[in-house]
Amino acid sequence: MFRILFLLLILLFSVSCGNNTTPRTWAILVYMDGDNNLDQAALDDLEEMKAVGSSDYVKIVVQLDLKGVTTKRYLVEKGSTALISDLGELDMAAPQTITDFLVWAKDAYPADSTVFIIWNHGNGWDQGDGASVISSPKRSILYDEDNNAPFLSNFKVRNAITNSGTKIDIFGLDASIMGTIEALYEFRDLAPIIITSQEVGESHGWDYKAILSRLEAAPGMGTEDFSRVVVDSYRDFFELTFYPQNRGKEKTHTISALRTNYMNQIAKEADSLAGGLISLMDDPAARADTLALIRNARQGAQAIDYYVQPYVYVDLADIERLLGKGVWISLLISDATIAEYHGSARPNAHGVSIVFFKMPDATGLTYDPNYKNYDPQTQTGNAGEFINNLRWDEFLQKYYSSEGFI
C-alpha cells in the first residue's frame, strides 16, 4: 500500500512540474515565401528540415512558394518531402493566403504545441497601411514577386492570423528586423511566445537542422525550452560557423524569444516616457535642457540595422537608459526575455527596438511623415496599434518640430 501511494505521489509531482520526459505532439508550420530573391535560401532551409524530417510526435509542414512555380504544401519527411497539395500560383503576401494555410493546418495537423513560422524578408515597422502614401512604402513582411505584391503591414498579418482561429503556442518570424515594439505590440495576442530578431539576418536564417534534431530527441520539452533551442542554435551557428568563415565581418546578428504577456506593460511604459518628455518640451523652463538630453541620448543609443534602413531604429532599453527617466522598460524586457543573443557589434542590444529617426546629416534622411496616426481620408500614416494608441509618435513629432526639422 505504501509503495502504491509513493508511486502516485511521484506521478502527481511529475505532472504538476511539467515533466518534460513525456512526449508531446508538435506541429511546426512554416509559411515559406521564397517567391523573391530568397528562393535558393528557401530550398536550403528545406534541405535542413529534410535532414531531420517528421516523426510520430513532430510534424513539419511547409507551404512553399518559389519564383516561377506554383505554391505547394509539403509534409517534410526524413530525406524527402511528401507533396500534400499543389495550390496553383498563390500570392503569399495576401492575408487570405495566410488565413487559409492556418485554417487547413489546424484541422490536418492538430498538436499539443503549434509553432507558426513566417519565413521571408522583414522590414520592422511599416510605412503606410497598404494604400497610397506620401512616400514609397516599406511595409513589414512577405513579398511575392510573381504577383508583384507589396509587403504586408503588421496589422494585416495580425488580422490574417486571428481570422484563422488557430491556437498558436509560438509565433516565429524568421525574417529581418521584426523585433520592434511596433511589431511586437501588434502581435502580442497571437501567441504566448514570439521569436524574432532586431537586426538584419543572413539568408541562412534559423538553423532548422539543429532545432529539429533537438526537438526530435526530446519531444517532451516545453514551449519555452523549444524557444531556447531556437535562440541557442542561432547563436551557435553564427558564433561557431558563420563568423569564423567570414573573418572581419561585424558580429551584428541578434535573436530573442519573448513572452508576449509583457508587451502591454512595455508599451505602456514607453507611452509614459513619451508623455513625460512631451510635457518637459512644453515647459519653457525645461525645454532647452530636455531637447539637449533627447539629442544626446539619440546620438549615443545602440543603433539597429545600420545598412538596410539606417537612421531608423534604436534599442528600446538603451534609449531609456540614456534618457535617464527610469528603468521600468529595461526591467520588463528582462522579465519578458526567455532567451536572447546579440553579436559583439551590438553590445547594447536587449531584444526590442523602437523607431527613433536620427537627425538628418549629409544623407538628408529625417523624420518619416507616415510615423503617425492613420488618417483614412488622406490614406497616410500608420494603422498599427502602437502608433495609434500610444504617444511615441507624438513625442517624435514634438521633438523634430522643436528642433526645426518638420
Backbone hydrogen bonds in HBPLUS format (Angstrom, degrees):
<---DONOR---> <-ACCEPTOR-->    atom                        ^
c    i                          cat <-CA-CA->   ^        H-A-AA   ^      H-
h    n   atom  resd res      DA  || num        DHA   H-A  angle D-A-AA Bond
n    s   type  num  typ     dist DA aas  dist angle  dist       angle   num
A0005-LEU N   A0001-MET O   3.02 MM   4  6.29 164.4  2.05 153.3 157.2     1
A0006-PHE N   A0002-PHE O   2.86 MM   4  6.07 152.6  1.93 146.3 154.6     2
A0007-LEU N   A0003-ARG O   2.95 MM   4  6.21 157.2  2.00 149.6 154.9     3
A0008-LEU N   A0004-ILE O   2.95 MM   4  6.22 153.1  2.02 147.9 155.7     4
A0009-LEU N   A0005-LEU O   2.98 MM   4  6.23 155.1  2.04 147.2 153.5     5
A0010-ILE N   A0006-PHE O   3.03 MM   4  6.35 153.2  2.11 145.3 152.6     6
A0011-LEU N   A0007-LEU O   2.97 MM   4  6.23 157.5  2.02 146.5 152.4     7
A0012-LEU N   A0008-LEU O   2.92 MM   4  6.18 163.4  1.95 153.5 157.4     8
A0013-PHE N   A0009-LEU O   2.91 MM   4  6.04 156.6  1.97 146.2 153.0     9
A0014-SER N   A0010-ILE O   2.90 MM   4  6.10 156.2  1.96 147.9 154.5    10
A0015-VAL N   A0011-LEU O   3.02 MM   4  6.28 160.8  2.05 151.4 155.9    11
A0016-SER N   A0012-LEU O   2.96 MM   4  6.10 166.5  1.98 149.8 153.8    12
A0017-CYS N   A0013-PHE O   2.99 MM   4  6.09 140.7  2.15 142.8 152.6    13
A0019-ASN N   A0014-SER O   2.96 MM   5  5.09 150.9  2.05 151.7 155.0    14
A0018-GLY N   A0015-VAL O   3.11 MM   3  5.21 162.1  2.14 105.9 111.2    15
A0024-ARG N   A0219-PRO O   3.12 MM 195  5.51 143.5  2.25 101.6 109.1    16
A0112-ASP N   A0025-THR O   3.08 MM  87  5.10 121.6  2.43 108.5 122.9    17
A0113-SER N   A0025-THR O   3.05 MM  88  6.42 150.5  2.14 152.3 161.7    18
A0026-TRP N   A0057-TYR O   2.66 MM  31  6.06 156.2  1.71 166.0 172.6    19
A0059-LYS N   A0026-TRP O   2.93 MM  33  6.18 165.3  1.95 153.4 157.3    20
A0027-ALA N   A0113-SER O   2.94 MM  86  6.39 156.2  1.99 158.8 164.9    21
A0115-VAL N   A0027-ALA O   2.85 MM  88  6.16 171.4  1.86 167.6 169.7    22
A0028-ILE N   A0059-LYS O   2.81 MM  31  6.07 174.3  1.81 167.8 169.8    23
A0061-VAL N   A0028-ILE O   2.89 MM  33  6.07 165.7  1.91 156.9 161.7    24
A0029-LEU N   A0115-VAL O   2.77 MM  86  5.94 165.0  1.79 175.1 177.0    25
A0117-ILE N   A0029-LEU O   2.80 MM  88  6.14 166.0  1.82 169.4 172.5    26
A0030-VAL N   A0061-VAL O   2.84 MM  31  6.21 169.3  1.85 164.8 168.5    27
A0063-GLN N   A0030-VAL O   2.98 MM  33  6.37 162.4  2.01 163.4 167.0    28
A0031-TYR N   A0117-ILE O   2.79 MM  86  6.00 172.3  1.79 176.1 178.2    29
A0119-TRP N   A0031-TYR O   2.99 MM  88  5.90 172.4  2.00 152.0 149.6    30
A0032-MET N   A0063-GLN O   2.88 MM  31  5.84 143.8  2.01 151.5 163.3    31
A0065-ASP N   A0032-MET O   3.19 MM  33  6.63 149.6  2.29 167.4 172.6    32
A0033-ASP N   A0119-TRP O   3.12 MM  86  6.08 163.6  2.15 160.6 160.6    33
A0034-GLY N   A0065-ASP O   2.73 MM  31  5.42 134.1  1.94 152.9 166.6    34
A0145-GLU N   A0035-ASP O   2.60 MM 110  5.50 173.8  1.61 164.3 163.3    35
A0042-ALA N   A0038-LEU O   2.88 MM   4  6.13 149.4  1.97 155.9 164.6    36
A0043-LEU N   A0039-ASP O   3.23 MM   4  6.56 154.7  2.30 142.5 148.0    37
A0044-ASP N   A0040-GLN O   2.91 MM   4  6.22 150.7  2.00 148.2 157.1    38
A0045-ASP N   A0041-ALA O   2.96 MM   4  6.23 158.6  2.01 149.3 153.9    39
A0046-LEU N   A0042-ALA O   2.95 MM   4  6.17 149.7  2.04 144.6 153.7    40
A0047-GLU N   A0043-LEU O   3.02 MM   4  6.28 146.6  2.14 141.8 149.9    41
A0048-GLU N   A0044-ASP O   3.13 MM   4  6.54 147.2  2.25 141.4 150.1    42
A0049-MET N   A0045-ASP O   3.05 MM   4  6.40 154.1  2.12 147.9 154.1    43
A0050-LYS N   A0046-LEU O   2.93 MM   4  6.22 155.4  1.99 147.7 154.6    44
A0051-ALA N   A0047-GLU O   3.02 MM   4  6.24 132.7  2.25 141.3 153.0    45
A0051-ALA N   A0048-GLU O   3.25 MM   3  5.22 134.2  2.47  92.9 105.1    46
A0052-VAL N   A0049-MET O   3.09 MM   3  5.66 154.6  2.16 112.2 119.4    47
A0053-GLY N   A0049-MET O   2.80 MM   4  5.87 157.5  1.85 173.3 165.5    48
A0079-GLY N   A0050-LYS O   2.74 MM  29  4.91 162.9  1.77 131.4 137.6    49
A0054-SER N   A0076-VAL O   2.91 MM  22  6.00 133.1  2.13 132.9 142.5    50
A0055-SER N   A0058-VAL O   2.67 MM   3  5.03 160.7  1.70 149.6 155.1    51
A0076-VAL N   A0060-ILE O   2.86 MM  16  5.40 171.7  1.87 162.5 164.7    52
A0062-VAL N   A0074-TYR O   3.01 MM  12  5.27 159.8  2.05 145.3 151.9    53
A0074-TYR N   A0062-VAL O   2.84 MM  12  5.27 157.7  1.89 152.6 160.2    54
A0064-LEU N   A0072-LYS O   2.81 MM   8  5.43 154.6  1.87 164.0 167.9    55
A0072-LYS N   A0064-LEU O   2.96 MM   8  5.43 166.9  1.98 154.9 156.7    56
A0069-VAL N   A0066-LEU O   3.47 MM   3  5.80 165.7  2.49 126.9 124.3    57
A0071-THR N   A0088-GLY O   2.78 MM  17  5.57 166.4  1.80 132.4 133.9    58
A0087-LEU N   A0071-THR O   2.80 MM  16  5.40 155.0  1.86 162.1 169.5    59
A0073-ARG N   A0085-SER O   2.91 MM  12  5.34 161.7  1.94 158.5 163.2    60
A0084-ILE N   A0073-ARG O   2.77 MM  11  5.35 166.3  1.78 147.4 149.6    61
A0085-SER N   A0073-ARG O   3.42 MM  12  5.34 157.0  2.48 129.6 132.4    62
A0075-LEU N   A0082-ALA O   2.94 MM   7  5.15 159.9  1.98 145.7 151.4    63
A0082-ALA N   A0075-LEU O   2.87 MM   7  5.15 177.5  1.87 156.8 156.2    64
A0077-GLU N   A0080-SER O   2.88 MM   3  5.22 149.4  1.98 145.0 152.4    65
A0080-SER N   A0077-GLU O   3.21 MM   3  5.22 165.2  2.24 112.5 116.8    66
A0094-ALA N   A0091-ASP O   3.13 MM   3  5.51 150.9  2.22 118.0 117.6    67
A0097-THR N   A0094-ALA O   3.05 MM   3  5.44 133.3  2.27 109.8 121.8    68
A0098-ILE N   A0095-PRO O   3.13 MM   3  5.33 120.9  2.49 101.0 114.7    69
A0099-THR N   A0095-PRO O   3.06 MM   4  6.39 167.2  2.07 156.2 159.3    70
A0100-ASP N   A0096-GLN O   2.86 MM   4  5.97 166.1  1.88 149.8 153.5    71
A0101-PHE N   A0097-THR O   3.16 MM   4  6.25 157.0  2.21 141.0 146.6    72
A0102-LEU N   A0098-ILE O   3.14 MM   4  6.43 164.1  2.16 156.5 159.9    73
A0103-VAL N   A0099-THR O   2.90 MM   4  6.11 162.8  1.93 158.1 163.4    74
A0104-TRP N   A0100-ASP O   3.02 MM   4  6.12 164.7  2.04 147.4 151.6    75
A0105-ALA N   A0101-PHE O   2.92 MM   4  6.05 164.0  1.95 148.3 153.4    76
A0106-LYS N   A0102-LEU O   2.97 MM   4  6.01 160.3  2.01 150.7 154.2    77
A0108-ALA N   A0104-TRP O   2.95 MM   4  6.11 159.9  1.99 152.5 159.2    78
A0109-TYR N   A0105-ALA O   2.76 MM   4  5.47 159.1  1.81 148.2 151.9    79
A0169-ASP N   A0114-THR O   2.90 MM  55  5.33 152.2  1.97 143.0 152.2    80
A0170-ILE N   A0114-THR O   3.24 MM  56  6.64 150.8  2.33 153.0 153.9    81
A0116-PHE N   A0170-ILE O   2.94 MM  54  6.34 161.4  1.97 171.6 173.0    82
A0172-GLY N   A0116-PHE O   2.77 MM  56  6.00 165.5  1.79 148.9 153.9    83
A0118-ILE N   A0172-GLY O   2.91 MM  54  6.30 158.1  1.96 160.2 158.5    84
A0174-ASP N   A0118-ILE O   2.94 MM  56  6.03 136.5  2.14 146.4 159.2    85
A0120-ASN N   A0174-ASP O   3.36 MM  54  6.65 157.3  2.41 139.6 143.9    86
A0123-ASN N   A0140-SER O   2.54 MM  17  4.48 134.8  1.74 141.9 150.5    87
A0127-GLN N   A0138-LYS O   3.36 MM  11  5.46 150.6  2.45 119.3 117.4    88
A0140-SER N   A0152-LEU O   2.92 MM  12  5.76 117.0  2.33 130.3 141.0    89
A0141-ILE N   A0152-LEU O   3.23 MM  11  5.44 160.2  2.27 144.0 148.8    90
A0152-LEU N   A0141-ILE O   2.88 MM  11  5.44 160.2  1.92 144.3 144.2    91
A0149-ALA N   A0144-ASP O   2.98 MM   5  5.27 158.9  2.03 159.1 157.7    92
A0148-ASN N   A0145-GLU O   2.92 MM   3  4.73 156.5  1.97 101.9 109.5    93
A0156-LYS N   A0153-SER O   3.05 MM   3  5.39 130.0  2.31 105.5 118.7    94
A0157-VAL N   A0153-SER O   3.15 MM   4  6.55 150.5  2.24 152.0 160.7    95
A0158-ARG N   A0154-ASN O   2.93 MM   4  6.23 163.7  1.95 153.7 158.2    96
A0159-ASN N   A0155-PHE O   2.97 MM   4  6.13 162.5  2.01 140.3 144.9    97
A0160-ALA N   A0156-LYS O   2.97 MM   4  6.07 155.0  2.04 140.5 147.5    98
A0161-ILE N   A0157-VAL O   3.07 MM   4  6.32 158.9  2.11 154.2 158.5    99
A0162-THR N   A0158-ARG O   2.91 MM   4  6.08 168.7  1.93 157.4 161.2   100
A0163-ASN N   A0159-ASN O   2.84 MM   4  5.88 159.5  1.89 148.9 154.3   101
A0164-SER N   A0161-ILE O   3.14 MM   3  5.38 146.5  2.26 103.1 112.8   102
A0165-GLY N   A0162-THR O   3.11 MM   3  5.69 153.2  2.19 114.5 121.6   103
A0171-PHE N   A0193-ILE O   2.91 MM  22  6.25 168.7  1.92 157.5 159.9   104
A0195-ILE N   A0171-PHE O   3.03 MM  24  6.42 155.5  2.09 147.1 151.7   105
A0173-LEU N   A0195-ILE O   2.93 MM  22  6.19 160.9  1.96 170.1 175.6   106
A0177-ILE N   A0199-GLU O   3.05 MM  22  4.68 170.7  2.06 115.1 118.0   107
A0178-MET N   A0197-SER O   3.01 MM  19  5.81 112.1  2.49 155.6 173.2   108
A0179-GLY N   A0197-SER O   2.78 MM  18  4.90 139.9  1.94 134.0 126.9   109
A0353-SER N   A0179-GLY O   2.82 MM 174  6.10 157.4  1.88 147.6 154.9   110
A0183-ALA N   A0180-THR O   3.10 MM   3  5.36 122.7  2.45 101.6 114.2   111
A0184-LEU N   A0180-THR O   2.83 MM   4  6.06 175.6  1.83 162.3 163.8   112
A0181-ILE N   A0353-SER O   2.79 MM 172  5.99 153.7  1.86 153.7 154.7   113
A0185-TYR N   A0181-ILE O   2.88 MM   4  5.63 160.2  1.92 140.1 145.1   114
A0187-PHE N   A0183-ALA O   3.00 MM   4  6.25 146.4  2.11 150.1 159.4   115
A0188-ARG N   A0185-TYR O   3.44 MM   3  5.08 166.8  2.46  99.1 102.4   116
A0190-LEU N   A0187-PHE O   3.10 MM   3  5.55 170.4  2.11 123.2 125.6   117
A0260-THR N   A0192-PRO O   2.92 MM  68  5.35 163.2  1.95 132.8 138.2   118
A0194-ILE N   A0258-LEU O   2.99 MM  64  5.35 157.2  2.04 148.9 156.3   119
A0258-LEU N   A0194-ILE O   2.82 MM  64  5.35 168.6  1.83 158.6 161.4   120
A0196-THR N   A0256-SER O   2.99 MM  60  5.67 157.7  2.04 160.2 164.5   121
A0256-SER N   A0196-THR O   2.83 MM  60  5.67 151.6  1.91 167.8 176.1   122
A0205-GLY N   A0202-GLU O   3.16 MM   3  5.83 142.4  2.31 115.4 122.3   123
A0211-ILE N   A0207-ASP O   3.01 MM   4  6.24 165.7  2.03 156.3 161.0   124
A0212-LEU N   A0208-TYR O   2.90 MM   4  5.84 172.0  1.91 150.1 152.8   125
A0213-SER N   A0209-LYS O   2.98 MM   4  5.92 147.4  2.09 139.4 148.7   126
A0214-ARG N   A0210-ALA O   3.15 MM   4  6.29 160.2  2.19 146.2 150.2   127
A0215-LEU N   A0211-ILE O   3.05 MM   4  6.35 157.3  2.10 147.4 154.2   128
A0216-GLU N   A0212-LEU O   2.79 MM   4  5.84 157.5  1.84 144.2 150.9   129
A0217-ALA N   A0213-SER O   3.05 MM   4  6.21 148.8  2.15 141.0 148.8   130
A0218-ALA N   A0214-ARG O   3.07 MM   4  6.24 134.7  2.28 137.8 149.6   131
A0218-ALA N   A0215-LEU O   3.16 MM   3  5.07 128.7  2.43  92.9 106.5   132
A0221-MET N   A0218-ALA O   3.12 MM   3  5.92 164.7  2.14 127.4 128.0   133
A0226-PHE N   A0222-GLY O   2.96 MM   4  6.27 157.0  2.01 149.8 156.4   134
A0227-SER N   A0223-THR O   2.98 MM   4  6.19 153.2  2.05 140.4 147.5   135
A0228-ARG N   A0224-GLU O   3.00 MM   4  6.31 149.7  2.09 144.6 152.2   136
A0229-VAL N   A0225-ASP O   3.02 MM   4  6.36 149.9  2.11 146.5 154.9   137
A0229-VAL N   A0226-PHE O   3.05 MM   3  5.01 116.1  2.48  93.0 108.8   138
A0230-VAL N   A0226-PHE O   3.06 MM   4  6.47 153.7  2.13 151.6 157.8   139
A0231-VAL N   A0227-SER O   3.12 MM   4  6.43 166.8  2.14 151.5 154.0   140
A0232-ASP N   A0228-ARG O   2.77 MM   4  5.88 171.1  1.78 157.2 160.4   141
A0233-SER N   A0229-VAL O   2.89 MM   4  5.88 161.1  1.93 147.9 153.2   142
A0234-TYR N   A0230-VAL O   3.08 MM   4  6.18 150.3  2.17 142.3 150.4   143
A0235-ARG N   A0231-VAL O   2.95 MM   4  6.22 163.8  1.97 154.3 158.4   144
A0236-ASP N   A0232-ASP O   2.87 MM   4  6.07 165.1  1.90 149.9 154.3   145
A0237-PHE N   A0233-SER O   2.93 MM   4  6.05 156.6  1.99 142.6 148.7   146
A0238-PHE N   A0234-TYR O   3.15 MM   4  6.41 172.0  2.16 153.8 155.0   147
A0239-GLU N   A0235-ARG O   2.83 MM   4  5.88 170.7  1.84 162.0 165.0   148
A0240-LEU N   A0236-ASP O   2.84 MM   4  5.42 155.4  1.90 138.6 146.2   149
A0241-THR N   A0237-PHE O   2.88 MM   4  5.17 142.8  2.01 130.6 139.8   150
A0242-PHE N   A0237-PHE O   2.87 MM   5  6.20 161.7  1.91 148.4 154.7   151
A0243-TYR N   A0238-PHE O   2.90 MM   5  5.77 175.6  1.91 155.1 156.3   152
A0245-GLN N   A0241-THR O   3.30 MM   4  6.30 144.8  2.43 140.0 148.7   153
A0245-GLN N   A0242-PHE O   3.17 MM   3  5.37 126.5  2.48 100.3 113.8   154
A0246-ASN N   A0242-PHE O   3.03 MM   4  6.20 121.3  2.39 139.5 155.8   155
A0246-ASN N   A0243-TYR O   3.01 MM   3  4.84 139.3  2.18  97.1 109.5   156
A0249-LYS N   A0246-ASN O   3.02 MM   3  5.76 159.6  2.06 142.6 145.4   157
A0252-THR N   A0250-GLU O   3.04 MM   2  5.62 123.5  2.38 107.5  91.6   158
A0345-ALA N   A0251-LYS O   2.88 MM  94  4.98 149.3  1.97 133.1 137.2   159
A0343-GLY N   A0253-HIS O   2.85 MM  90  5.36 144.4  1.98 155.0 165.7   160
A0255-ILE N   A0341-TYR O   2.97 MM  86  5.37 146.3  2.09 151.0 151.4   161
A0341-TYR N   A0255-ILE O   2.87 MM  86  5.37 159.0  1.92 163.8 163.9   162
A0257-ALA N   A0339-ALA O   2.85 MM  82  5.30 163.8  1.88 158.1 158.8   163
A0338-ILE N   A0257-ALA O   2.83 MM  81  5.39 168.6  1.85 154.7 157.3   164
A0259-ARG N   A0336-ALA O   2.72 MM  77  4.85 158.8  1.77 138.9 146.5   165
A0262-TYR N   A0259-ARG O   3.45 MM   3  6.30 167.1  2.46 118.9 121.2   166
A0263-MET N   A0260-THR O   3.01 MM   3  5.35 163.9  2.04 115.4 120.6   167
A0266-ILE N   A0262-TYR O   2.97 MM   4  6.20 160.3  2.01 157.2 163.7   168
A0267-ALA N   A0263-MET O   2.93 MM   4  6.00 166.3  1.95 148.6 152.5   169
A0268-LYS N   A0264-ASN O   2.87 MM   4  6.08 150.8  1.96 142.9 152.0   170
A0269-GLU N   A0265-GLN O   2.94 MM   4  6.16 155.2  2.00 148.0 153.3   171
A0270-ALA N   A0266-ILE O   2.99 MM   4  6.30 151.1  2.08 146.4 154.8   172
A0271-ASP N   A0267-ALA O   2.87 MM   4  6.13 150.1  1.96 146.0 154.7   173
A0272-SER N   A0268-LYS O   2.88 MM   4  6.18 151.0  1.96 143.9 152.0   174
A0273-LEU N   A0269-GLU O   2.89 MM   4  6.10 156.5  1.94 145.3 151.6   175
A0274-ALA N   A0270-ALA O   2.94 MM   4  6.17 158.9  1.99 144.7 150.4   176
A0275-GLY N   A0271-ASP O   2.85 MM   4  6.10 161.4  1.89 150.6 155.8   177
A0276-GLY N   A0272-SER O   2.97 MM   4  6.17 160.2  2.01 150.3 154.8   178
A0277-LEU N   A0273-LEU O   3.13 MM   4  6.35 157.9  2.18 148.8 154.3   179
A0278-ILE N   A0274-ALA O   2.94 MM   4  6.18 152.0  2.02 151.0 159.2   180
A0279-SER N   A0275-GLY O   3.06 MM   4  6.30 160.9  2.09 148.8 153.3   181
A0280-LEU N   A0276-GLY O   3.08 MM   4  6.34 153.7  2.15 143.8 150.9   182
A0281-MET N   A0277-LEU O   2.94 MM   4  6.16 151.1  2.02 144.3 152.0   183
A0282-ASP N   A0278-ILE O   2.99 MM   4  6.25 136.0  2.19 142.8 155.1   184
A0282-ASP N   A0279-SER O   3.19 MM   3  5.04 128.1  2.47  90.5 104.2   185
A0283-ASP N   A0280-LEU O   3.21 MM   3  5.10 147.7  2.32  95.3 104.8   186
A0286-ALA N   A0283-ASP O   2.94 MM   3  5.36 135.7  2.14 112.0 124.2   187
A0287-ARG N   A0283-ASP O   2.87 MM   4  5.65 127.3  2.15 158.2 174.0   188
A0290-THR N   A0286-ALA O   2.95 MM   4  5.99 156.1  2.00 156.7 164.5   189
A0291-LEU N   A0287-ARG O   2.93 MM   4  6.15 163.4  1.96 158.7 162.4   190
A0292-ALA N   A0288-ALA O   3.06 MM   4  6.28 157.3  2.12 146.9 153.2   191
A0293-LEU N   A0289-ASP O   2.91 MM   4  6.12 153.5  1.98 144.3 151.8   192
A0294-ILE N   A0290-THR O   2.92 MM   4  6.19 165.5  1.94 155.8 158.6   193
A0295-ARG N   A0291-LEU O   2.89 MM   4  5.99 163.0  1.92 147.4 152.9   194
A0296-ASN N   A0292-ALA O   2.96 MM   4  6.08 165.6  1.98 150.4 153.7   195
A0297-ALA N   A0293-LEU O   2.91 MM   4  6.05 153.9  1.98 146.9 154.9   196
A0298-ARG N   A0294-ILE O   2.91 MM   4  6.10 164.8  1.94 154.3 157.7   197
A0299-GLN N   A0295-ARG O   3.09 MM   4  6.26 152.2  2.17 141.2 149.2   198
A0300-GLY N   A0296-ASN O   3.00 MM   4  6.17 146.4  2.12 142.9 151.0   199
A0301-ALA N   A0297-ALA O   2.94 MM   4  5.85 126.1  2.23 146.8 158.9   200
A0315-ASP N   A0302-GLN O   2.95 MM  13  5.55 145.2  2.07 150.0 161.0   201
A0304-ILE N   A0313-TYR O   3.15 MM   9  5.22 160.1  2.19 125.5 124.7   202
A0358-LYS N   A0311-TYR O   2.81 MM  47  4.82 151.4  1.89 134.6 139.7   203
A0356-PHE N   A0312-VAL O   2.75 MM  44  5.64 172.3  1.76 165.6 168.3   204
A0314-VAL N   A0354-ILE O   3.07 MM  40  5.68 156.2  2.13 155.9 162.8   205
A0354-ILE N   A0314-VAL O   2.89 MM  40  5.68 145.1  2.01 159.5 170.5   206
A0319-ILE N   A0315-ASP O   3.03 MM   4  6.26 157.6  2.09 152.5 157.9   207
A0316-LEU N   A0352-VAL O   2.92 MM  36  5.87 167.8  1.93 144.6 148.6   208
A0320-GLU N   A0316-LEU O   3.14 MM   4  6.31 156.1  2.20 146.2 152.7   209
A0321-ARG N   A0317-ALA O   3.07 MM   4  6.31 155.6  2.13 142.4 148.8   210
A0322-LEU N   A0318-ASP O   3.06 MM   4  6.34 160.2  2.10 150.3 154.4   211
A0323-LEU N   A0319-ILE O   2.98 MM   4  6.10 141.6  2.13 142.9 152.8   212
A0324-GLY N   A0320-GLU O   3.14 MM   4  6.36 128.7  2.41 140.7 153.3   213
A0324-GLY N   A0321-ARG O   3.17 MM   3  5.25 139.1  2.34  96.7 108.3   214
A0331-LEU N   A0327-VAL O   3.00 MM   4  6.23 161.1  2.04 155.1 160.4   215
A0332-LEU N   A0328-TRP O   2.94 MM   4  6.09 159.5  1.98 149.1 154.7   216
A0333-ILE N   A0329-ILE O   2.88 MM   4  6.11 161.9  1.92 156.1 160.8   217
A0334-SER N   A0330-SER O   2.99 MM   4  6.17 154.6  2.06 143.7 151.0   218
A0335-ASP N   A0331-LEU O   2.94 MM   4  6.24 156.1  2.00 146.9 153.1   219
A0336-ALA N   A0332-LEU O   2.86 MM   4  6.06 144.9  1.98 144.8 155.1   220
A0337-THR N   A0333-ILE O   3.07 MM   4  6.12 128.5  2.34 140.7 152.4   221
A0337-THR N   A0334-SER O   3.27 MM   3  5.27 140.6  2.43  96.2 106.9   222
A0346-ARG N   A0343-GLY O   2.92 MM   3  5.62 164.1  1.95 124.8 128.8   223
A0349-ALA N   A0346-ARG O   3.23 MM   3  5.54 151.6  2.32 123.0 119.0   224
A0364-GLY N   A0361-ASP O   2.99 MM   3  5.46 148.7  2.09 113.4 122.3   225
A0371-TYR N   A0368-ASP O   3.11 MM   3  5.86 171.7  2.12 125.8 127.9   226
A0382-ASN N   A0372-LYS O   2.96 MM  10  5.98 150.9  2.04 159.7 162.8   227
A0375-ASP N   A0380-THR O   2.87 MM   5  5.53 166.8  1.89 164.3 165.5   228
A0379-GLN N   A0375-ASP O   2.72 MM   4  5.47 127.7  1.99 146.7 163.5   229
A0388-ASN N   A0384-GLY O   3.15 MM   4  6.30 162.0  2.18 148.6 154.2   230
A0389-ASN N   A0385-GLU O   2.76 MM   4  5.47 156.5  1.82 147.6 152.8   231
A0390-LEU N   A0386-PHE O   3.23 MM   4  5.66 145.3  2.36 131.5 138.5   232
A0395-PHE N   A0391-ARG O   2.92 MM   4  6.17 151.6  2.00 151.6 159.6   233
A0396-LEU N   A0392-TRP O   3.02 MM   4  6.33 159.2  2.06 148.6 153.1   234
A0397-GLN N   A0393-ASP O   2.94 MM   4  6.17 161.7  1.97 148.1 153.4   235
A0398-LYS N   A0394-GLU O   2.92 MM   4  6.06 161.1  1.96 145.8 151.1   236
A0399-TYR N   A0395-PHE O   2.90 MM   4  6.09 161.4  1.94 151.2 156.6   237
A0400-TYR N   A0396-LEU O   2.92 MM   4  6.08 179.6  1.92 159.9 159.8   238
A0401-SER N   A0397-GLN O   2.93 MM   4  5.90 154.4  2.00 144.3 152.3   239
A0402-SER N   A0398-LYS O   2.86 MM   4  5.95 153.9  1.93 143.1 150.7   240
A0403-GLU N   A0399-TYR O   3.00 MM   4  6.25 139.6  2.17 143.8 155.0   241
A0405-PHE N   A0400-TYR O   2.84 MM   5  5.26 165.8  1.86 160.6 156.5   242
A0404-GLY N   A0401-SER O   3.04 MM   3  5.01 154.9  2.10  99.9 107.6   243
